[in-house]
């Protein structure tokens, strides 16, 4: 940047680094998506095309930023968990929010035709983003439990609401009045008794949302898994070759302590991984016990 007399204006920029050694969660939300979904004819109560497009955009973000270890999405929102030690953009809040939100938005637009081949994009969608700092593991688990519980509550309500409108011929206002004050069991009863819908049998995507995790690609070839390993088989007869004395062999073979030191100093390779979309319970212990690296990284 040129050093001119105008450079003083940079002093008005405020530093905004996020507290180190804390868990960061970025949540991206669609702006005015009720209007957007109506304008583009999204199916009610759930449009699988729209949900898969959100997953696609989220995968793009996670593939671009390896410091993100977990993603969770429902409806028009997605949350991303960064590893605790991340130094992304020097942990500058404005940089993280602006870069990732803009990438998510552009990926959503870029992949629109893949999921809506027969629907023209009438106007550009927009998303807002925010980063929240959480101090510990329990708060992170509670955050994602909160989002998944919200997924279930919203989906049960919307499924019942649209059953009353589409199957029961009610107006939106009448359906809202009918559902006012009802409990979860009441909505289940309305769906099953009046419309033959077993809520528990609906797709897990709708009830649990989308969970994005990284999975290591397991190589089938030993040589690919260990590229430092010499190719071919070792001929044991070579060791008995007179040209190779026992002293030479001892010089070549490292001692146990030397082997440990070599292994310690050897640079670790980042294993290739893919971002996978699954639809599972993240409130229970099982999910987190199977993936301790999510909270320890």
N, C-alpha and C positions, 0 to 999 in steps of 0.2 A: 504494500500500500504506500502510495506516494506520501512523503513527509512535507506537508504544506501547512500554511497558517490556519487552514480550516480544520485541521485534524483534531483540534480541541473538542469538537462536538462528540467525539467518542467517549469523553469523560462522563457523558450523560447516560451511557449504557450501564445498566445495573448487573452485577454478577449474580448468577442464580444457580450455583452448584447445589446439588442435593446431598443431604447428609451421608457421609461415607459409612460403609459397613451396615447398611440397612437394606431391607427388601423394598424394591420398587415395583409398583404395579401401574401399568398404563391402561386406562380404559378409553376406548373409542366408541362414540355413540353417533348414530345417524341423526341428522338434523331434519326435523319436520318430516319424518318418514311415514306418518299416517297419510299425509298429502301425497308423498312420492309413491307409496304403494297403491293408492287409489288411482293415481294418474297412469300407472303402468299395469293395472289390472292384476295385482297379486291375488292369488287364491286365498280364501278365508276358510278356516282360521290359520292355516299354515300353507305356505308356498315353498315346496321343497327346492324349487329352482332358486329362489331368493336366498334360502338358507345355505345352499351349496355355493352360491356366489360369494356370500360372506365368508364361508370357510376358505374358498379359493384365495380371496384377498388376504385373509389372515395367514395362510400358508406362505404366500409371497413375502409377507413381512418377516415371518420366522426364518425363512430360507435366507433372507438378506441379512438378518441380525442374529448370529449364533448365540449371543448372550441371553436371548429369550429362551427360557426353559419350559414354559407352559403357556398355553392359550386356552381361553374358554369363551364360547360365544353363544348368544341366544338372540333371537329376533334381529334387531338392528344394532347390536352392540357386541364388542369383543374386548376381553381383558387379557393382558400379557404380563407374565411374571418374569422379571429379569433375575439372573443369578446375583446373589448378594454382593459378590466381588466385582461386578461390572464397572468398567471405566469408560463406558460408551460416551463419546462426546464430552469427556471429563465430567460426566454426570450433570451436565448443564440441562436444567429443566426445560427451558424454552427450545433448545436444540432437539432434545429427545422427542418432545411433544410434536413439534412442527414437522420434523423429518419423518417420523413413523406415521403420523396421521395423514400426511400428504401422500406417502407411499401406499397406505391402505386405500385411500380414496382413488388414486390413479389406477391401482390394481383392480378395484371394483369396476371402474369404467372400462378399462382395457379388456377385461374378461366378460363383459356384459353379454356379448353376442354368443359366447360359448354356452351360456346358461339360458339366455332368452333369444334364440335365433330368429324368432318370428315377431319379436316386439322391439320396436324402435325406441331408443333412449330419447325421451322427449326433452329432458333438460338435465343438467349435471347435478348429481347428488352431492351432498356435503356432509362431512362428519366433524365432530369436535372431539378433542382429546384432553385428558388430564392425567398427571402422574400423582400418585398417592404413596407416601412413605409409611411402611409398617415396621415396627421394631423387632418383631420376633416371629417364630414359626407358627405359634397358635393363632396370631392375628391373620397370617396369610391363609391358613386353613379355614378360619372363620369367614374371611372375605370370599373365598371361592365357594364355601358352603352357602353363604348368603346369596350369591349370584345363581347357584343352581336351584336353591329353594325358590327363588324368585321365578325361575324358569317354569317350575312345576305349577306354582300358584297362578301365574299368568296364563299358562297353557290350559289348565283346567277351566279357568273362567272363560277364556276365549272359545274353547271347544264347546262349552255349554251355551254360551251366548249365541254363537253362530248356528248351533243346532236349533235353538228357539227361533231364530230369524229365518234360516234357510229351510228348516224342516217343519217348523211350527207356524210359519206365516206371521210371526210377530214383527212389529216395528222395532227399531233399535231402542227407542224409549221404553216400550213395553217389556222388552227382554231385560233391560237394566232394572226395571221395577221388579220383575219376577225374581231376579237373582239377588236383589238387595237383602242383606242379612243372612244369606244362605251359608252353610258350612260346606266343607269339602265333601262330606258324606251326602249332603243334599244334592250337590251337583252330580255326583256319581249316580245317584238314584234317578235324577231327571234324565240323564243320558241313557241309562240302561232301560228304564221302564217305558219311557216315551219314544225313544229312537233306536233301541236295540244296540247302543254303542257301549262296549266294554272299554272304559278308559284305559285300564291296565294293558289292553291289547294293542294300543296305538303305538306307532313307531317310537323307539327310544330317542331318536333325534328330537322329536317334538317335546318329550317329557323331561329329558335330561340335558338338552343342549349339546353343543359340540366341544369336545375336549381335544386339544392339539398337543401331542407329545412327540418327542424325538426318540427314534428307535435306531439302534446301531445296525448297520447292514452287515450281516454275517456272511463272510466269504466262504465259498465251498472249496476253494483251492488253498492248500496249506502255504503254497509259495506266495499267494497274494496276501494271505493273512500275516505272513512273516517274510517280507521281501529281503531281509538280510541273510536269510538262510541260504547256504550254497545249493545250487541246483545239482540234481543227480544224486546217486547213492554213494556213500562212503565205502571204499573197498578196504576191508579189514586187512587184506594181504599187504597193503601199502605200509602198514605199521611195522611189519616184519622185514621190510626192505633193509638190507645192511646199510644202505646209505643214510637211513634215519636211525640214529643212535637213541638209546633210552634217555641220554642226557638232552638230546635235541627235543624229544617228545616232552620231557619235563619243562623245557624252556617254553614250549608252545602252549601247553595246557595250564591255564591259570589256577591258582589255589582257590580254596573256598572263599577266603576273605577277599581275594582279588576279584572273583566273580561277582560278589555282592557289590563291590565298589563300581565295577563296570556297569552293572545293572542300574545302580543309583545314578551314575553320571550320564547314562544313555538318554538322549532326548526322547520324550514321550510323543508318540504320533497321535494326532487327533483322529479317532476312528470315524469313518464316513457314516453319516446318519441321514435318515429321511424324516420328514414331518408327517405324522400320521393322524388322521381324524378318527376319533372313537367316540362312542356315546355311552358313557358309564357313570356310575355313582362316584362322585368325588367328595361326598360328605362323610362316608364311612372310612374307617381306618385302612381298609384293604388297599385302596388306591395309593395312599401315601406310603404305606409300608413297602409296597412293591417298587416305589421310586424314591428312595431316600435322598437321591441327589438333587431333587427339586428344591429342597429346603436347606441342604448342606452346602450347595455350590457357592 
